[in-house]
Amino acid sequence: MSKELVDYLARSLVGRPEKVAVTERQGEHETLIELRVAPEDFNGLIGRQGGAVRAMRLLLAAASAKSGRRYGLELLQAPPESET
């Protein structure tokens, strides 16, 4: 559920939704969700003073309250496309 939430929110906020990739890594006490976006969308997703990412983390915390599991969100920049 949380992975899908991050995917939906990110695709709604970026200019190149086809470049959004969300992966989930399970830890012992926390699940880390990695969000990769196109280089040109990276700064836009962070927004002013990290507002968009902070809001996504807040929504993750609210969504995970019932499960009793902590979720972390890491924003990564996708590597630029190679030109051939």
Biopython code that builds the backbone (N, CA, C, O; Angstrom):
import numpy as np
from Bio.PDB.StructureBuilder import StructureBuilder

atoms = [
    (1, "MET", "N", (0.816, -1.196, 0.000)),
    (1, "MET", "CA", (0.000, 0.000, 0.000)),
    (1, "MET", "C", (0.858, 1.258, 0.000)),
    (1, "MET", "O", (0.574, 2.188, -0.754)),
    (2, "SER", "N", (1.890, 1.310, 0.818)),
    (2, "SER", "CA", (2.715, 2.509, 0.922)),
    (2, "SER", "C", (3.522, 2.748, -0.347)),
    (2, "SER", "O", (3.697, 3.889, -0.773)),
    (3, "LYS", "N", (4.008, 1.681, -0.941)),
    (3, "LYS", "CA", (4.756, 1.808, -2.198)),
    (3, "LYS", "C", (3.857, 2.383, -3.282)),
    (3, "LYS", "O", (4.277, 3.252, -4.046)),
    (4, "GLU", "N", (2.634, 1.907, -3.349)),
    (4, "GLU", "CA", (1.683, 2.390, -4.337)),
    (4, "GLU", "C", (1.323, 3.854, -4.087)),
    (4, "GLU", "O", (1.139, 4.621, -5.032)),
    (5, "LEU", "N", (1.225, 4.237, -2.822)),
    (5, "LEU", "CA", (0.924, 5.622, -2.467)),
    (5, "LEU", "C", (2.032, 6.554, -2.955)),
    (5, "LEU", "O", (1.750, 7.588, -3.560)),
    (6, "VAL", "N", (3.283, 6.194, -2.697)),
    (6, "VAL", "CA", (4.415, 7.011, -3.137)),
    (6, "VAL", "C", (4.450, 7.085, -4.661)),
    (6, "VAL", "O", (4.688, 8.153, -5.225)),
    (7, "ASP", "N", (4.217, 5.969, -5.324)),
    (7, "ASP", "CA", (4.216, 5.939, -6.780)),
    (7, "ASP", "C", (3.142, 6.880, -7.337)),
    (7, "ASP", "O", (3.417, 7.663, -8.247)),
    (8, "TYR", "N", (1.945, 6.810, -6.805)),
    (8, "TYR", "CA", (0.844, 7.654, -7.261)),
    (8, "TYR", "C", (1.162, 9.134, -7.051)),
    (8, "TYR", "O", (0.978, 9.942, -7.960)),
    (9, "LEU", "N", (1.635, 9.487, -5.868)),
    (9, "LEU", "CA", (1.936, 10.881, -5.570)),
    (9, "LEU", "C", (3.053, 11.412, -6.460)),
    (9, "LEU", "O", (2.952, 12.519, -6.989)),
    (10, "ALA", "N", (4.108, 10.636, -6.626)),
    (10, "ALA", "CA", (5.243, 11.079, -7.433)),
    (10, "ALA", "C", (4.838, 11.281, -8.887)),
    (10, "ALA", "O", (5.193, 12.289, -9.497)),
    (11, "ARG", "N", (4.102, 10.333, -9.441)),
    (11, "ARG", "CA", (3.683, 10.460, -10.844)),
    (11, "ARG", "C", (2.764, 11.664, -11.049)),
    (11, "ARG", "O", (2.718, 12.234, -12.139)),
    (12, "SER", "N", (2.043, 12.045, -10.013)),
    (12, "SER", "CA", (1.159, 13.209, -10.100)),
    (12, "SER", "C", (1.931, 14.525, -10.052)),
    (12, "SER", "O", (1.439, 15.552, -10.519)),
    (13, "LEU", "N", (3.137, 14.497, -9.490)),
    (13, "LEU", "CA", (3.884, 15.734, -9.270)),
    (13, "LEU", "C", (4.975, 16.018, -10.297)),
    (13, "LEU", "O", (5.396, 17.166, -10.436)),
    (14, "VAL", "N", (5.438, 15.012, -11.010)),
    (14, "VAL", "CA", (6.582, 15.208, -11.913)),
    (14, "VAL", "C", (6.141, 15.474, -13.352)),
    (14, "VAL", "O", (4.997, 15.224, -13.731)),
    (15, "GLY", "N", (7.077, 15.984, -14.129)),
    (15, "GLY", "CA", (6.800, 16.247, -15.535)),
    (15, "GLY", "C", (6.970, 15.019, -16.416)),
    (15, "GLY", "O", (6.373, 14.944, -17.490)),
    (16, "ARG", "N", (7.777, 14.052, -15.978)),
    (16, "ARG", "CA", (8.008, 12.829, -16.758)),
    (16, "ARG", "C", (7.631, 11.610, -15.906)),
    (16, "ARG", "O", (8.508, 10.926, -15.379)),
    (17, "PRO", "N", (6.334, 11.340, -15.773)),
    (17, "PRO", "CA", (5.887, 10.239, -14.920)),
    (17, "PRO", "C", (6.378, 8.871, -15.374)),
    (17, "PRO", "O", (6.443, 7.947, -14.563)),
    (18, "GLU", "N", (6.726, 8.718, -16.652)),
    (18, "GLU", "CA", (7.215, 7.425, -17.135)),
    (18, "GLU", "C", (8.595, 7.100, -16.577)),
    (18, "GLU", "O", (9.029, 5.950, -16.651)),
    (19, "LYS", "N", (9.294, 8.090, -16.020)),
    (19, "LYS", "CA", (10.629, 7.885, -15.460)),
    (19, "LYS", "C", (10.609, 7.627, -13.955)),
    (19, "LYS", "O", (11.667, 7.460, -13.347)),
    (20, "VAL", "N", (9.440, 7.591, -13.353)),
    (20, "VAL", "CA", (9.329, 7.340, -11.912)),
    (20, "VAL", "C", (9.498, 5.843, -11.654)),
    (20, "VAL", "O", (8.862, 5.013, -12.304)),
    (21, "ALA", "N", (10.360, 5.517, -10.704)),
    (21, "ALA", "CA", (10.561, 4.126, -10.294)),
    (21, "ALA", "C", (10.560, 4.079, -8.767)),
    (21, "ALA", "O", (11.276, 4.835, -8.112)),
    (22, "VAL", "N", (9.759, 3.194, -8.220)),
    (22, "VAL", "CA", (9.644, 3.057, -6.771)),
    (22, "VAL", "C", (10.000, 1.624, -6.397)),
    (22, "VAL", "O", (9.424, 0.671, -6.922)),
    (23, "THR", "N", (10.958, 1.482, -5.483)),
    (23, "THR", "CA", (11.338, 0.162, -4.990)),
    (23, "THR", "C", (11.211, 0.158, -3.469)),
    (23, "THR", "O", (11.229, 1.201, -2.815)),
    (24, "GLU", "N", (11.086, -1.027, -2.945)),
    (24, "GLU", "CA", (10.875, -1.186, -1.506)),
    (24, "GLU", "C", (11.893, -2.182, -0.974)),
    (24, "GLU", "O", (12.040, -3.277, -1.516)),
    (25, "ARG", "N", (12.596, -1.801, 0.089)),
    (25, "ARG", "CA", (13.551, -2.703, 0.730)),
    (25, "ARG", "C", (13.111, -2.932, 2.164)),
    (25, "ARG", "O", (12.928, -1.986, 2.930)),
    (26, "GLN", "N", (12.944, -4.192, 2.515)),
    (26, "GLN", "CA", (12.490, -4.560, 3.847)),
    (26, "GLN", "C", (13.679, -4.658, 4.797)),
    (26, "GLN", "O", (14.651, -5.358, 4.514)),
    (27, "GLY", "N", (13.601, -3.972, 5.895)),
    (27, "GLY", "CA", (14.574, -4.095, 6.962)),
    (27, "GLY", "C", (13.920, -4.781, 8.145)),
    (27, "GLY", "O", (12.747, -5.150, 8.092)),
    (28, "GLU", "N", (14.675, -4.947, 9.200)),
    (28, "GLU", "CA", (14.128, -5.625, 10.375)),
    (28, "GLU", "C", (13.037, -4.798, 11.053)),
    (28, "GLU", "O", (12.010, -5.329, 11.476)),
    (29, "HIS", "N", (13.279, -3.482, 11.150)),
    (29, "HIS", "CA", (12.327, -2.624, 11.845)),
    (29, "HIS", "C", (11.723, -1.547, 10.965)),
    (29, "HIS", "O", (10.783, -0.863, 11.371)),
    (30, "GLU", "N", (12.255, -1.394, 9.768)),
    (30, "GLU", "CA", (11.790, -0.323, 8.902)),
    (30, "GLU", "C", (11.798, -0.788, 7.451)),
    (30, "GLU", "O", (12.642, -1.584, 7.041)),
    (31, "THR", "N", (10.854, -0.283, 6.697)),
    (31, "THR", "CA", (10.821, -0.510, 5.253)),
    (31, "THR", "C", (11.251, 0.779, 4.581)),
    (31, "THR", "O", (10.670, 1.837, 4.821)),
    (32, "LEU", "N", (12.270, 0.690, 3.737)),
    (32, "LEU", "CA", (12.770, 1.853, 3.030)),
    (32, "LEU", "C", (12.186, 1.862, 1.625)),
    (32, "LEU", "O", (12.321, 0.893, 0.878)),
    (33, "ILE", "N", (11.543, 2.953, 1.279)),
    (33, "ILE", "CA", (10.986, 3.123, -0.055)),
    (33, "ILE", "C", (11.898, 4.084, -0.800)),
    (33, "ILE", "O", (12.106, 5.220, -0.373)),
    (34, "GLU", "N", (12.441, 3.615, -1.920)),
    (34, "GLU", "CA", (13.326, 4.434, -2.740)),
    (34, "GLU", "C", (12.541, 4.957, -3.938)),
    (34, "GLU", "O", (11.920, 4.188, -4.672)),
    (35, "LEU", "N", (12.577, 6.239, -4.118)),
    (35, "LEU", "CA", (11.871, 6.898, -5.211)),
    (35, "LEU", "C", (12.904, 7.492, -6.155)),
    (35, "LEU", "O", (13.683, 8.363, -5.769)),
    (36, "ARG", "N", (12.904, 7.019, -7.390)),
    (36, "ARG", "CA", (13.809, 7.547, -8.421)),
    (36, "ARG", "C", (12.996, 8.326, -9.439)),
    (36, "ARG", "O", (11.964, 7.865, -9.926)),
    (37, "VAL", "N", (13.490, 9.526, -9.749)),
    (37, "VAL", "CA", (12.827, 10.372, -10.739)),
    (37, "VAL", "C", (13.862, 10.870, -11.744)),
    (37, "VAL", "O", (15.065, 10.807, -11.490)),
    (38, "ALA", "N", (13.392, 11.358, -12.874)),
    (38, "ALA", "CA", (14.273, 11.902, -13.906)),
    (38, "ALA", "C", (15.047, 13.087, -13.337)),
    (38, "ALA", "O", (14.535, 13.808, -12.481)),
    (39, "PRO", "N", (16.281, 13.293, -13.810)),
    (39, "PRO", "CA", (17.095, 14.403, -13.293)),
    (39, "PRO", "C", (16.397, 15.760, -13.370)),
    (39, "PRO", "O", (16.549, 16.587, -12.471)),
    (40, "GLU", "N", (15.643, 15.989, -14.424)),
    (40, "GLU", "CA", (14.970, 17.284, -14.557)),
    (40, "GLU", "C", (13.786, 17.445, -13.603)),
    (40, "GLU", "O", (13.323, 18.566, -13.389)),
    (41, "ASP", "N", (13.293, 16.356, -13.029)),
    (41, "ASP", "CA", (12.189, 16.416, -12.067)),
    (41, "ASP", "C", (12.656, 16.427, -10.619)),
    (41, "ASP", "O", (11.861, 16.683, -9.714)),
    (42, "PHE", "N", (13.922, 16.154, -10.393)),
    (42, "PHE", "CA", (14.443, 15.999, -9.037)),
    (42, "PHE", "C", (14.220, 17.255, -8.191)),
    (42, "PHE", "O", (13.631, 17.181, -7.113)),
    (43, "ASN", "N", (14.689, 18.404, -8.676)),
    (43, "ASN", "CA", (14.544, 19.639, -7.903)),
    (43, "ASN", "C", (13.086, 20.063, -7.766)),
    (43, "ASN", "O", (12.684, 20.602, -6.735)),
    (44, "GLY", "N", (12.310, 19.822, -8.793)),
    (44, "GLY", "CA", (10.900, 20.181, -8.729)),
    (44, "GLY", "C", (10.130, 19.361, -7.706)),
    (44, "GLY", "O", (9.201, 19.861, -7.072)),
    (45, "LEU", "N", (10.514, 18.112, -7.548)),
    (45, "LEU", "CA", (9.832, 17.258, -6.571)),
    (45, "LEU", "C", (10.183, 17.647, -5.147)),
    (45, "LEU", "O", (9.352, 17.557, -4.243)),
    (46, "ILE", "N", (11.409, 18.076, -4.957)),
    (46, "ILE", "CA", (11.801, 18.539, -3.628)),
    (46, "ILE", "C", (11.016, 19.797, -3.282)),
    (46, "ILE", "O", (10.584, 19.975, -2.143)),
    (47, "GLY", "N", (10.837, 20.661, -4.261)),
    (47, "GLY", "CA", (10.040, 21.856, -4.043)),
    (47, "GLY", "C", (10.755, 22.854, -3.151)),
    (47, "GLY", "O", (11.943, 22.710, -2.859)),
    (48, "ARG", "N", (10.034, 23.840, -2.733)),
    (48, "ARG", "CA", (10.624, 24.852, -1.855)),
    (48, "ARG", "C", (10.863, 24.261, -0.484)),
    (48, "ARG", "O", (9.931, 23.825, 0.190)),
    (49, "GLN", "N", (12.099, 24.251, -0.084)),
    (49, "GLN", "CA", (12.517, 23.781, 1.238)),
    (49, "GLN", "C", (12.054, 22.358, 1.522)),
    (49, "GLN", "O", (11.788, 22.009, 2.672)),
    (50, "GLY", "N", (11.957, 21.542, 0.490)),
    (50, "GLY", "CA", (11.611, 20.134, 0.678)),
    (50, "GLY", "C", (10.161, 19.878, 1.007)),
    (50, "GLY", "O", (9.834, 18.838, 1.580)),
    (51, "GLY", "N", (9.295, 20.788, 0.665)),
    (51, "GLY", "CA", (7.886, 20.681, 1.046)),
    (51, "GLY", "C", (7.171, 19.467, 0.492)),
    (51, "GLY", "O", (6.427, 18.808, 1.219)),
    (52, "ALA", "N", (7.383, 19.149, -0.799)),
    (52, "ALA", "CA", (6.672, 18.022, -1.406)),
    (52, "ALA", "C", (7.126, 16.694, -0.806)),
    (52, "ALA", "O", (6.299, 15.834, -0.500)),
    (53, "VAL", "N", (8.420, 16.527, -0.639)),
    (53, "VAL", "CA", (8.935, 15.278, -0.066)),
    (53, "VAL", "C", (8.537, 15.164, 1.400)),
    (53, "VAL", "O", (8.214, 14.076, 1.875)),
    (54, "ARG", "N", (8.560, 16.270, 2.107)),
    (54, "ARG", "CA", (8.135, 16.251, 3.511)),
    (54, "ARG", "C", (6.667, 15.845, 3.624)),
    (54, "ARG", "O", (6.300, 15.083, 4.519)),
    (55, "ALA", "N", (5.830, 16.350, 2.724)),
    (55, "ALA", "CA", (4.417, 15.991, 2.724)),
    (55, "ALA", "C", (4.232, 14.507, 2.404)),
    (55, "ALA", "O", (3.380, 13.845, 2.996)),
    (56, "MET", "N", (5.034, 13.981, 1.462)),
    (56, "MET", "CA", (4.949, 12.556, 1.141)),
    (56, "MET", "C", (5.353, 11.713, 2.342)),
    (56, "MET", "O", (4.733, 10.683, 2.608)),
    (57, "ARG", "N", (6.381, 12.132, 3.071)),
    (57, "ARG", "CA", (6.805, 11.396, 4.273)),
    (57, "ARG", "C", (5.725, 11.440, 5.351)),
    (57, "ARG", "O", (5.506, 10.457, 6.060)),
    (58, "LEU", "N", (5.060, 12.573, 5.467)),
    (58, "LEU", "CA", (3.980, 12.698, 6.444)),
    (58, "LEU", "C", (2.814, 11.777, 6.093)),
    (58, "LEU", "O", (2.238, 11.139, 6.974)),
    (59, "LEU", "N", (2.467, 11.707, 4.814)),
    (59, "LEU", "CA", (1.400, 10.804, 4.381)),
    (59, "LEU", "C", (1.791, 9.344, 4.594)),
    (59, "LEU", "O", (0.952, 8.521, 4.960)),
    (60, "LEU", "N", (3.066, 9.023, 4.365)),
    (60, "LEU", "CA", (3.549, 7.657, 4.626)),
    (60, "LEU", "C", (3.406, 7.306, 6.094)),
    (60, "LEU", "O", (2.981, 6.202, 6.436)),
    (61, "ALA", "N", (3.756, 8.233, 6.952)),
    (61, "ALA", "CA", (3.642, 7.989, 8.391)),
    (61, "ALA", "C", (2.196, 7.750, 8.796)),
    (61, "ALA", "O", (1.903, 6.878, 9.613)),
    (62, "ALA", "N", (1.299, 8.534, 8.216)),
    (62, "ALA", "CA", (-0.121, 8.359, 8.535)),
    (62, "ALA", "C", (-0.645, 7.027, 7.998)),
    (62, "ALA", "O", (-1.418, 6.345, 8.671)),
    (63, "ALA", "N", (-0.226, 6.661, 6.790)),
    (63, "ALA", "CA", (-0.695, 5.412, 6.192)),
    (63, "ALA", "C", (-0.145, 4.189, 6.916)),
    (63, "ALA", "O", (-0.779, 3.133, 6.925)),
    (64, "SER", "N", (1.024, 4.325, 7.518)),
    (64, "SER", "CA", (1.633, 3.168, 8.176)),
    (64, "SER", "C", (1.258, 3.055, 9.650)),
    (64, "SER", "O", (1.682, 2.111, 10.317)),
    (65, "ALA", "N", (0.486, 3.980, 10.162)),
    (65, "ALA", "CA", (0.127, 3.956, 11.583)),
    (65, "ALA", "C", (-0.598, 2.670, 11.968)),
    (65, "ALA", "O", (-0.382, 2.142, 13.059)),
    (66, "LYS", "N", (-1.445, 2.168, 11.095)),
    (66, "LYS", "CA", (-2.186, 0.948, 11.404)),
    (66, "LYS", "C", (-1.307, -0.293, 11.364)),
    (66, "LYS", "O", (-1.527, -1.240, 12.119)),
    (67, "SER", "N", (-0.314, -0.286, 10.487)),
    (67, "SER", "CA", (0.509, -1.492, 10.319)),
    (67, "SER", "C", (1.535, -1.667, 11.431)),
    (67, "SER", "O", (2.019, -2.777, 11.651)),
    (68, "GLY", "N", (1.872, -0.600, 12.128)),
    (68, "GLY", "CA", (2.866, -0.701, 13.195)),
    (68, "GLY", "C", (4.289, -0.831, 12.657)),
    (68, "GLY", "O", (5.199, -1.190, 13.405)),
    (69, "ARG", "N", (4.487, -0.553, 11.411)),
    (69, "ARG", "CA", (5.803, -0.656, 10.765)),
    (69, "ARG", "C", (6.249, 0.720, 10.316)),
    (69, "ARG", "O", (5.450, 1.488, 9.780)),
    (70, "ARG", "N", (7.515, 1.039, 10.528)),
    (70, "ARG", "CA", (8.054, 2.329, 10.111)),
    (70, "ARG", "C", (8.420, 2.291, 8.639)),
    (70, "ARG", "O", (8.894, 1.279, 8.123)),
    (71, "TYR", "N", (8.190, 3.412, 7.975)),
    (71, "TYR", "CA", (8.554, 3.559, 6.577)),
    (71, "TYR", "C", (9.469, 4.766, 6.431)),
    (71, "TYR", "O", (9.240, 5.815, 7.033)),
    (72, "GLY", "N", (10.494, 4.601, 5.632)),
    (72, "GLY", "CA", (11.384, 5.697, 5.297)),
    (72, "GLY", "C", (11.289, 5.951, 3.805)),
    (72, "GLY", "O", (11.030, 5.033, 3.026)),
    (73, "LEU", "N", (11.498, 7.191, 3.408)),
    (73, "LEU", "CA", (11.437, 7.552, 2.000)),
    (73, "LEU", "C", (12.753, 8.197, 1.611)),
    (73, "LEU", "O", (13.198, 9.161, 2.234)),
    (74, "GLU", "N", (13.366, 7.655, 0.581)),
    (74, "GLU", "CA", (14.619, 8.196, 0.070)),
    (74, "GLU", "C", (14.392, 8.614, -1.378)),
    (74, "GLU", "O", (13.938, 7.819, -2.201)),
    (75, "LEU", "N", (14.712, 9.864, -1.677)),
    (75, "LEU", "CA", (14.549, 10.399, -3.028)),
    (75, "LEU", "C", (15.885, 10.313, -3.746)),
    (75, "LEU", "O", (16.886, 10.848, -3.269)),
    (76, "LEU", "N", (15.904, 9.641, -4.892)),
    (76, "LEU", "CA", (17.117, 9.451, -5.673)),
    (76, "LEU", "C", (16.919, 9.980, -7.079)),
    (76, "LEU", "O", (15.808, 10.004, -7.608)),
    (77, "GLN", "N", (18.006, 10.396, -7.657)),
    (77, "GLN", "CA", (17.977, 10.889, -9.032)),
    (77, "GLN", "C", (18.330, 9.747, -9.968)),
    (77, "GLN", "O", (19.366, 9.103, -9.807)),
    (78, "ALA", "N", (17.477, 9.499, -10.934)),
    (78, "ALA", "CA", (17.756, 8.446, -11.917)),
    (78, "ALA", "C", (18.952, 8.859, -12.760)),
    (78, "ALA", "O", (19.140, 10.046, -13.023)),
    (79, "PRO", "N", (19.759, 7.903, -13.186)),
    (79, "PRO", "CA", (20.896, 8.261, -14.041)),
    (79, "PRO", "C", (20.393, 8.834, -15.371)),
    (79, "PRO", "O", (19.353, 8.416, -15.881)),
    (80, "PRO", "N", (21.142, 9.794, -15.926)),
    (80, "PRO", "CA", (20.713, 10.364, -17.204)),
    (80, "PRO", "C", (20.732, 9.320, -18.301)),
    (80, "PRO", "O", (21.516, 8.371, -18.268)),
    (81, "GLU", "N", (19.856, 9.512, -19.269)),
    (81, "GLU", "CA", (19.786, 8.557, -20.387)),
    (81, "GLU", "C", (21.041, 8.677, -21.222)),
    (81, "GLU", "O", (21.538, 9.779, -21.454)),
    (82, "SER", "N", (21.559, 7.539, -21.679)),
    (82, "SER", "CA", (22.731, 7.572, -22.541)),
    (82, "SER", "C", (22.301, 7.908, -23.960)),
    (82, "SER", "O", (21.260, 7.451, -24.432)),
    (83, "GLU", "N", (23.096, 8.695, -24.619)),
    (83, "GLU", "CA", (22.776, 9.094, -25.981)),
    (83, "GLU", "C", (23.478, 8.162, -26.947)),
    (83, "GLU", "O", (24.697, 8.001, -26.880)),
    (84, "THR", "N", (22.727, 7.548, -27.838)),
    (84, "THR", "CA", (23.312, 6.647, -28.838)),
    (84, "THR", "C", (23.013, 7.105, -30.226)),
    (84, "THR", "O", (23.429, 6.464, -31.191)),
]
sb = StructureBuilder()
sb.init_structure("model")
sb.init_model(0)
sb.init_chain("A")
sb.init_seg("    ")
for serial, (resi, resn, name, xyz) in enumerate(atoms, 1):
    if name == "N":
        sb.init_residue(resn, " ", resi, " ")
    sb.init_atom(name, np.array(xyz, "f"), 0.0, 1.0, " ", f" {name:<3s}", serial, name[0])
structure = sb.get_structure()
